[in-house]
Amino acid sequence: MMNIKLLTSFVVYGLSFLIVGCNGDNESSGFKMPPQSVDVITVKKQTVIFNQHLPARAAAFAISDVRPQVTGIVKKRLFEEGSVVKTGQPLYQIDDTIYQVNLTSAKAELVRTQANLKSSKAELSRYKVLLKDKAASQQQYDLADANYLALVAELEVRKAAIHTAQVDIEYTKVLAPISGRISKSYITAGTLVTAAQSQILATITVLDPIYFDMVQSNTEFRHIRNRIATGELTKVEQVAQLNFGLDDNYPHLGKLKFNEVKTNVSTDTVTLRAQFNNPEHSLLPGMFAQINLKQATRKNSILIPQSTVSFDKSGHANVFVLLAENKVGLKQVKIGRSFDQSWLVLSGLDDGDMVITTGLQKIGEGMTVSPVIPTKPLQSTETNQG
């Protein structure tokens, strides 16, 4: 009997506990979760800069191979290897002995021709008088006249020979054809060189300014030009920023000089050339770098962080926006190219729209949220393309 009473007491106590627990659940069921806190940005129209990041390689502004124009033995090198030389500066001295002899011989031949010409002229004058007095035949006069004219021509040949000999002597001193930095010498004193030989003596390179050649896909090149033609983009002075790695920007900005008039059929690319000042000669031909090329601007553009954009099953881009009374709305947008960590919005958003940037996984269309709006608006008025 006592066991039955004890069991009954336990059952009653358990039921009481359950009743109390149920009452507690009913009270807690009346608690409402606070609205989801989200960050919001207000989009504003701005001007964005269309930049292209392109690989580039340095090319000399001008380059000249030094070669001899006469044959002879090199007697002396007259420059310091690796130095800066000026146009007309002597670089090598070739033995000019044979050319001095040629000049002396040409001068002697000129004197002899001048003497013969003087004699021939006097003879022609006599025959002219004799012919007038009919003391000489017309044939004799014509022969004297022809001899005189031949000597006149020969005189010019002798003068030309002297000039040639003088030029050859001048060419024995090999001069710098352009100003620039000269390479090492590829020959030494005592070397026999010949006119128009294939082996070069040295190379002069103009390093300031310097070119950088880059390639852009033909599709992108045409796309930018077409958008400029339609007025969507505005053409600007195409400025180039040279970059050798993270935070390693070349201090001097360059300018786009031209683009090739034909496309590389193998790669479907167009070659562009930018020119940079290089006063320190720190840039050398053959260097590789990246160029950030400013090609155009787009006014009244809207940018939104890439993280705010989601895509539905159909591939449409959507963003959550804040509506009246802190309600969540969903807008379908058309996005263009990326700019750093942002998307360019082509349509779907207006100036002043408030885009939700955080808590996107916890909200849905029509929900009420608690927005946190930055106290300072976005400062960027010009944005570079990434």
Secondary structure, DSSP 8 states (H G I E B T S, - for coil): -HHHHHHHHHHHHHHHHHHHHHHHHHHHTT-----EEEEEEE---EEEEEEEEEEEEEEEEEEEEE--SS-EEEEEE-S-TT-EE-TT-EEEEE--HHHHHHHHHHHHHHHHHHHHHHHHHHHHHHHHHHHHTTSS-HHHHHHHHHHHHHHHHHHHHHHHHHHHHHHHHHHTEEE-SS-EEE---SS-TT-EE-TT-SS-SEEEEEEEEEEEEEEEEHHHHHHHHHHHHHTSSEE---EEEEE-STT-B-SS-EEEEEE-SS-BTTTTEEEEEEEE--TT----TT-EEEEEEEEEEEEEEEEEEGGG-EE-TT--EEEEEE-GGGBEEEEEEEEEEEETTEEEEEES--TT-EEE-S-GGG--TT-BEEEE--SS----SEEE--
